[in-house]
Amino acid sequence: MTSLEQKIRPGPSDHPWLRELLGASLLIVLTAVLLAGWGSDEQRHFKDVVAQMYSFRLLPALGFALALRCGAIDLSVWSVTALGGVAAAVAARSGLAPAAVLLAGMTAGLLMGALHAALTAGLRAPSPAVTLVSGVAVFLALSLSFQGPAVAAPEGVFSRWIELVPAGLPGGPLPWSNRPPFVLSMALVSLACLAVGAVVLAGALVGYPGPRRQRWTLAASLCASGALAGLAGAIWLAEHGSAPIPVRPIEDLRIPAAALLSGAVLFAGSGRTLLVVLAIAPALLAATIWQAQVAHLAAMGVQLQTAVLIGMTIVAHLAIIHADRAWRSGAVLSAVAVAATLGAMVVLAFAAMSTDPAGRLFRQATGLAGCLAGAVVLLIAKGLHRLRLDQPSPIPPGSVP
């Protein structure tokens, strides 16, 4: 395992409850503030809130988070999602049943994940380089193999499954009208997340004994990341009837943003993975509203405001981790760094509620300045903590030097 992968793997914690409490509080408060500025009424709530939480993006975000839990960075999830959608479209064109179409997409992703696992866990190659190269290769292969922006599937492939969606209930109306395909997509995503949660829970109960535990869990996480991304592409096909061809190897930054917000790196210990699975849906919702409402910084098709969210989340979580590890030696500076970084994210989220351009700009500037100040305090606190660790311990009176 490379030094980078060792650094991002959740490390030991003196007070695990501190990380969980602060990380969960940040996610809850941030989501609540963003939802307040989202302005979603009862008619829009299901499609603008619930459907965003359980969209197809949830699966690659969950796969990205599982890989992070084991110290790997999977930069291929976007290309593998497209590959899964194309594989599902080809399977649908061959006349396969809907279940086989979904299985084709998931299998394509699983094969890519197995390749990443063999190179990373088997040959100890760095996961960011391996997955980035494979993601670029898949992107180029799809771009050169297919003409047009998407690969269409035959009409009516999932029509029988969509007919199973209830159009109404005797007890009252449903939050959707008719039988929209996105309800089927949400159901499939929810079932996939439940399956992942069941596997994680079973693994936590049984345990992962053996001297090669880290390598096996790393390989399993990369396989799961690929399979979930491939299945996400197939579910997109089920909802929209076509599989898009990617325009760049790395696209929607909400996927890593949601993975980080869910505590993939922050929550320490193997028993905390289930918390990440439970938190990934609201984390994706928060990242979605942040991208749409907090700021508009698009450049070359990339939403840079989501990159800002990723950076601020990393700084805030680093402050929490330092506070956990160095609480006794530097409680004041650690508390200031945590308060400044977490508060900066909440202040910037309040920009989504502002209708006045000047007020929005003020909150954006205040949030960014607060995060920068918190990062400076964090660096000072880490430096002082390192100096204390380097100082020789005093010799007890009466002892022989």
C-alpha positions as CSV (number, residue, x, y, z in Angstrom):
1,M,0.0,0.0,0.0
2,T,1.3,3.4,-0.9
3,S,1.9,6.2,1.6
4,L,-1.1,8.2,0.1
5,E,-3.4,5.2,0.7
6,Q,-2.1,4.8,4.2
7,K,-2.9,8.4,4.9
8,I,-6.5,8.4,3.7
9,R,-7.3,5.1,5.5
10,P,-9.3,5.9,8.6
11,G,-6.7,5.9,11.4
12,P,-7.0,5.0,15.1
13,S,-9.1,7.3,17.3
14,D,-8.8,8.1,21.0
15,H,-12.4,9.3,21.1
16,P,-14.4,7.7,18.2
17,W,-17.6,9.4,19.4
18,L,-16.0,12.8,18.9
19,R,-15.5,12.2,15.1
20,E,-18.9,10.7,14.8
21,L,-20.6,13.4,16.7
22,L,-18.9,16.3,14.9
23,G,-19.1,14.6,11.4
24,A,-22.8,13.7,11.8
25,S,-23.6,17.2,13.2
26,L,-21.9,18.9,10.3
27,L,-23.9,16.8,7.8
28,I,-27.2,17.3,9.6
29,V,-26.8,21.0,10.0
30,L,-25.4,21.5,6.5
31,T,-28.2,19.6,4.9
32,A,-30.9,21.4,7.0
33,V,-29.5,24.8,6.0
34,L,-29.3,23.9,2.4
35,L,-32.8,22.4,2.4
36,A,-34.2,25.6,3.9
37,G,-32.7,27.6,1.0
38,W,-33.8,25.0,-1.6
39,G,-37.4,26.1,-1.3
40,S,-38.9,22.7,-2.0
41,D,-42.7,22.6,-1.3
42,E,-44.9,19.6,-0.9
43,Q,-45.5,19.2,-4.6
44,R,-41.8,19.3,-5.4
45,H,-40.5,17.5,-2.3
46,F,-40.5,14.0,-3.7
47,K,-38.8,14.7,-7.0
48,D,-36.5,17.5,-5.8
49,V,-35.4,15.9,-2.4
50,V,-36.2,12.2,-2.2
51,A,-35.4,11.5,-5.8
52,Q,-32.1,13.4,-5.6
53,M,-31.1,11.3,-2.6
54,Y,-31.7,8.0,-4.4
55,S,-30.7,8.9,-7.9
56,F,-28.3,6.7,-9.9
57,R,-25.4,8.9,-8.6
58,L,-25.8,7.3,-5.1
59,L,-24.3,4.0,-6.3
60,P,-21.0,5.3,-7.6
61,A,-20.8,7.7,-4.6
62,L,-21.2,4.7,-2.3
63,G,-18.6,2.7,-4.2
64,F,-16.2,5.7,-4.0
65,A,-16.8,5.8,-0.3
66,L,-16.2,2.1,0.2
67,A,-12.9,2.4,-1.6
68,L,-11.9,5.4,0.5
69,R,-12.7,3.4,3.6
70,C,-10.0,0.9,2.6
71,G,-7.5,3.6,1.6
72,A,-8.1,3.6,-2.2
73,I,-9.2,6.5,-4.5
74,D,-11.3,5.2,-7.4
75,L,-11.0,7.8,-10.2
76,S,-12.7,5.6,-12.7
77,V,-16.3,5.6,-11.3
78,W,-17.5,8.0,-14.0
79,S,-16.1,6.1,-16.9
80,V,-17.2,2.7,-15.4
81,T,-20.7,4.1,-14.9
82,A,-20.8,5.0,-18.6
83,L,-19.3,1.6,-19.5
84,G,-22.1,-0.2,-17.5
85,G,-24.7,1.8,-19.3
86,V,-23.3,1.0,-22.7
87,A,-23.0,-2.7,-21.7
88,A,-26.6,-2.7,-20.6
89,A,-27.7,-1.0,-23.8
90,V,-25.9,-3.6,-25.9
91,A,-27.6,-6.4,-23.8
92,A,-31.0,-4.7,-24.3
93,R,-30.4,-4.6,-28.1
94,S,-29.7,-8.3,-28.0
95,G,-33.2,-8.9,-26.6
96,L,-32.2,-9.9,-23.1
97,A,-34.7,-9.6,-20.2
98,P,-34.5,-6.5,-17.9
99,A,-32.8,-8.5,-15.1
100,A,-30.1,-9.6,-17.5
101,V,-29.7,-6.1,-18.8
102,L,-29.0,-4.8,-15.3
103,L,-26.7,-7.8,-14.7
104,A,-24.7,-7.0,-17.8
105,G,-24.0,-3.4,-16.6
106,M,-23.0,-4.6,-13.2
107,T,-20.8,-7.3,-14.6
108,A,-18.9,-4.9,-16.8
109,G,-18.3,-2.7,-13.8
110,L,-17.3,-5.7,-11.7
111,L,-14.7,-6.7,-14.3
112,M,-13.1,-3.3,-14.2
113,G,-13.2,-3.4,-10.4
114,A,-11.5,-6.8,-10.4
115,L,-8.8,-5.4,-12.7
116,H,-8.2,-2.5,-10.3
117,A,-8.1,-4.9,-7.3
118,A,-5.5,-7.1,-9.0
119,L,-3.3,-4.2,-9.8
120,T,-3.7,-2.4,-6.5
121,A,-4.1,-5.1,-3.9
122,G,-2.2,-7.7,-5.8
123,L,0.7,-5.8,-7.4
124,R,0.6,-2.9,-4.9
125,A,0.2,-0.3,-7.6
126,P,-1.1,3.1,-6.4
127,S,-4.9,3.2,-6.7
128,P,-5.2,6.8,-8.0
129,A,-2.8,6.1,-10.9
130,V,-4.4,2.7,-11.8
131,T,-8.0,3.9,-11.7
132,L,-7.2,7.2,-13.5
133,V,-5.4,5.4,-16.4
134,S,-8.2,2.8,-16.7
135,G,-10.8,5.5,-16.6
136,V,-9.2,7.4,-19.4
137,A,-8.8,4.2,-21.4
138,V,-12.5,3.4,-21.0
139,F,-13.4,7.0,-21.9
140,L,-11.3,6.9,-25.1
141,A,-12.6,3.4,-26.0
142,L,-16.3,4.5,-25.7
143,S,-15.7,7.8,-27.5
144,L,-14.0,6.1,-30.4
145,S,-16.4,3.1,-30.6
146,F,-19.7,4.9,-30.6
147,Q,-20.9,7.8,-32.6
148,G,-23.2,10.4,-31.0
149,P,-23.8,11.5,-27.5
150,A,-25.6,8.3,-26.3
151,V,-26.3,4.7,-27.1
152,A,-30.1,4.1,-27.2
153,A,-31.8,0.9,-26.1
154,P,-35.0,-0.5,-27.7
155,E,-38.2,1.0,-26.5
156,G,-40.1,-0.8,-23.8
157,V,-37.2,-2.8,-22.3
158,F,-38.3,-2.0,-18.8
159,S,-42.0,-1.3,-19.5
160,R,-43.1,-4.4,-17.6
161,W,-41.2,-3.3,-14.5
162,I,-42.5,0.2,-14.8
163,E,-46.0,-1.1,-14.8
164,L,-45.4,-2.6,-11.4
165,V,-45.0,0.9,-10.0
166,P,-48.3,1.7,-8.3
167,A,-50.2,4.7,-9.8
168,G,-52.3,5.2,-6.7
169,L,-53.5,3.8,-3.5
170,P,-57.0,3.5,-2.0
171,G,-55.9,5.3,1.2
172,G,-54.6,8.4,-0.6
173,P,-52.5,9.8,-3.4
174,L,-48.9,8.9,-4.0
175,P,-46.2,11.5,-4.3
176,W,-45.9,10.9,-8.0
177,S,-48.4,10.9,-10.9
178,N,-48.9,8.0,-13.3
179,R,-45.9,5.7,-13.4
180,P,-42.7,7.7,-14.0
181,P,-39.5,5.8,-14.8
182,F,-37.5,7.6,-12.1
183,V,-39.6,5.8,-9.4
184,L,-38.3,2.5,-10.7
185,S,-34.8,3.9,-10.8
186,M,-35.2,5.0,-7.1
187,A,-36.4,1.5,-6.1
188,L,-33.5,-0.2,-7.8
189,V,-31.0,2.2,-6.2
190,S,-32.6,1.6,-2.8
191,L,-32.5,-2.2,-3.1
192,A,-28.8,-2.0,-4.1
193,C,-28.0,0.2,-1.1
194,L,-29.9,-2.2,1.2
195,A,-27.9,-5.1,-0.2
196,V,-24.6,-3.3,0.4
197,G,-25.7,-2.4,3.9
198,A,-26.6,-6.0,4.6
199,V,-23.2,-7.2,3.4
200,V,-21.4,-4.6,5.5
201,L,-23.4,-5.5,8.6
202,A,-22.7,-9.2,8.1
203,G,-19.0,-8.4,7.7
204,A,-19.0,-6.4,10.8
205,L,-20.7,-9.2,12.8
206,V,-18.5,-12.0,11.4
207,G,-15.3,-10.0,11.2
208,Y,-12.4,-10.2,8.8
209,P,-9.8,-12.5,10.3
210,G,-6.4,-13.2,8.8
211,P,-3.0,-11.6,8.3
212,R,-4.0,-10.3,4.8
213,R,-7.1,-8.6,6.0
214,Q,-6.2,-5.1,4.6
215,R,-5.4,-6.5,1.1
216,W,-8.6,-8.5,0.9
217,T,-10.8,-5.7,2.1
218,L,-9.0,-3.3,-0.4
219,A,-9.7,-5.8,-3.2
220,A,-13.3,-6.3,-2.2
221,S,-13.9,-2.5,-2.0
222,L,-12.5,-1.9,-5.5
223,C,-14.6,-4.7,-6.9
224,A,-17.7,-3.3,-5.1
225,S,-16.9,0.2,-6.4
226,G,-16.8,-1.1,-10.0
227,A,-19.9,-3.2,-9.7
228,L,-21.9,-0.4,-8.1
229,A,-20.8,2.1,-10.8
230,G,-21.6,-0.4,-13.6
231,L,-25.1,-1.0,-12.1
232,A,-25.6,2.8,-11.8
233,G,-25.1,3.0,-15.6
234,A,-27.6,0.3,-16.2
235,I,-30.2,2.0,-13.9
236,W,-29.7,5.2,-15.8
237,L,-30.5,3.3,-19.0
238,A,-33.7,1.9,-17.3
239,E,-34.8,5.5,-16.4
240,H,-33.8,7.3,-19.6
241,G,-33.8,4.7,-22.3
242,S,-30.2,5.4,-23.4
243,A,-26.6,5.3,-22.1
244,P,-24.7,8.6,-22.5
245,I,-21.2,8.6,-23.8
246,P,-18.9,10.6,-21.4
247,V,-17.4,13.9,-22.6
248,R,-14.5,13.7,-20.0
249,P,-13.0,11.0,-17.8
250,I,-14.0,12.9,-14.6
251,E,-17.4,14.5,-14.6
252,D,-19.8,15.0,-11.7
253,L,-17.9,16.1,-8.6
254,R,-20.9,15.4,-6.4
255,I,-19.8,11.8,-6.3
256,P,-16.6,12.3,-4.3
257,A,-18.2,15.2,-2.4
258,A,-20.9,12.9,-1.1
259,A,-18.4,10.2,-0.3
260,L,-16.3,12.6,1.8
261,L,-19.3,14.2,3.5
262,S,-20.6,10.8,4.5
263,G,-17.5,10.3,6.7
264,A,-15.7,7.8,4.5
265,V,-12.3,9.0,5.8
266,L,-13.5,10.7,9.1
267,F,-15.2,7.8,10.8
268,A,-12.5,5.5,12.2
269,G,-12.8,1.8,12.6
270,S,-14.2,-1.1,10.5
271,G,-17.4,-1.1,12.5
272,R,-18.2,2.5,11.2
273,T,-18.7,1.6,7.6
274,L,-22.4,1.0,8.1
275,L,-22.6,4.6,9.3
276,V,-21.2,5.7,6.0
277,V,-23.7,3.6,4.1
278,L,-26.5,5.3,6.1
279,A,-25.1,8.8,5.6
280,I,-24.4,8.6,1.9
281,A,-27.9,9.6,0.7
282,P,-28.3,12.8,2.7
283,A,-24.7,13.6,1.8
284,L,-25.5,13.3,-1.9
285,L,-28.6,15.6,-1.3
286,A,-26.4,18.2,0.4
287,A,-23.8,18.1,-2.4
288,T,-26.6,18.4,-5.0
289,I,-28.2,21.5,-3.4
290,W,-24.7,23.0,-2.7
291,Q,-23.9,22.7,-6.4
292,A,-27.2,24.2,-7.5
293,Q,-27.6,27.0,-5.0
294,V,-24.5,28.1,-3.1
295,A,-22.5,29.5,-6.0
296,H,-22.1,29.2,-9.8
297,L,-18.5,28.7,-10.7
298,A,-18.6,26.6,-13.9
299,A,-15.5,26.3,-16.0
300,M,-15.1,24.0,-19.0
301,G,-18.1,22.1,-17.9
302,V,-16.9,21.5,-14.3
303,Q,-18.8,22.9,-11.4
304,L,-16.0,24.4,-9.3
305,Q,-18.3,25.2,-6.4
306,T,-18.5,21.5,-5.8
307,A,-14.7,21.3,-5.8
308,V,-14.8,24.0,-3.1
309,L,-17.2,21.8,-1.1
310,I,-14.7,18.9,-1.4
311,G,-11.8,21.1,-0.3
312,M,-13.7,22.6,2.7
313,T,-14.9,19.1,3.8
314,I,-11.3,17.8,3.7
315,V,-10.1,20.7,5.8
316,A,-12.9,20.4,8.3
317,H,-12.4,16.6,8.7
318,L,-8.7,17.1,9.1
319,A,-9.4,19.5,11.9
320,I,-11.7,17.0,13.6
321,I,-9.1,14.2,13.2
322,H,-6.4,16.5,14.7
323,A,-8.7,17.4,17.6
324,D,-9.3,13.8,18.3
325,R,-5.6,12.8,18.3
326,A,-4.2,15.9,20.0
327,W,-7.0,17.0,22.4
328,R,-4.9,16.8,25.6
329,S,-1.9,18.6,24.2
330,G,-3.7,21.5,22.4
331,A,-7.4,21.6,23.1
332,V,-7.8,25.4,22.6
333,L,-6.2,25.6,19.1
334,S,-7.9,22.3,18.1
335,A,-11.3,23.6,19.1
336,V,-10.7,26.9,17.3
337,A,-9.8,25.0,14.1
338,V,-12.8,22.8,14.3
339,A,-15.2,25.6,15.0
340,A,-13.8,27.8,12.2
341,T,-13.8,25.1,9.5
342,L,-17.2,23.7,10.4
343,G,-18.7,27.1,10.9
344,A,-17.3,28.3,7.6
345,M,-19.1,25.5,5.7
346,V,-22.4,26.4,7.4
347,V,-22.0,30.1,6.7
348,L,-21.3,29.4,3.0
349,A,-24.4,27.1,2.9
350,F,-26.5,30.1,4.1
351,A,-25.6,31.8,0.8
352,A,-28.2,29.5,-0.7
353,M,-30.9,31.3,1.3
354,S,-29.9,34.8,0.2
355,T,-31.8,36.5,-2.6
356,D,-29.8,39.6,-2.3
357,P,-26.6,39.4,-4.5
358,A,-24.6,41.5,-2.1
359,G,-25.7,39.4,0.9
360,R,-24.9,36.2,-1.0
361,L,-21.4,37.6,-1.9
362,F,-20.8,38.6,1.7
363,R,-21.7,35.1,3.0
364,Q,-19.6,33.4,0.4
365,A,-16.6,35.6,1.2
366,T,-17.1,35.1,4.9
367,G,-17.3,31.4,4.6
368,L,-14.2,31.1,2.4
369,A,-12.2,33.4,4.8
370,G,-13.4,31.4,7.8
371,C,-12.2,28.2,6.2
372,L,-8.8,29.7,5.3
373,A,-8.4,31.0,8.9
374,G,-9.4,27.6,10.3
375,A,-6.8,25.9,8.0
376,V,-4.1,28.3,9.2
377,V,-5.0,27.6,12.9
378,L,-5.0,23.9,12.1
379,L,-1.5,24.1,10.6
380,I,-0.3,26.0,13.7
381,A,-1.9,23.4,16.0
382,K,-0.3,20.5,14.1
383,G,3.1,22.2,14.2
384,L,3.0,22.8,17.9
385,H,1.7,19.2,18.5
386,R,4.6,17.8,16.5
387,L,7.1,20.0,18.5
388,R,5.7,18.6,21.7
389,L,6.1,15.1,20.5
390,D,9.7,15.7,19.5
391,Q,10.7,17.1,22.9
392,P,12.5,14.5,25.1
393,S,10.6,13.4,28.1
394,P,12.0,14.8,31.4
395,I,14.2,12.5,33.5
396,P,12.5,11.6,36.8
397,P,14.3,12.8,39.9
398,G,16.7,10.3,41.4
399,S,17.0,8.2,38.2
400,V,20.3,7.4,36.6
401,P,20.6,9.2,33.2
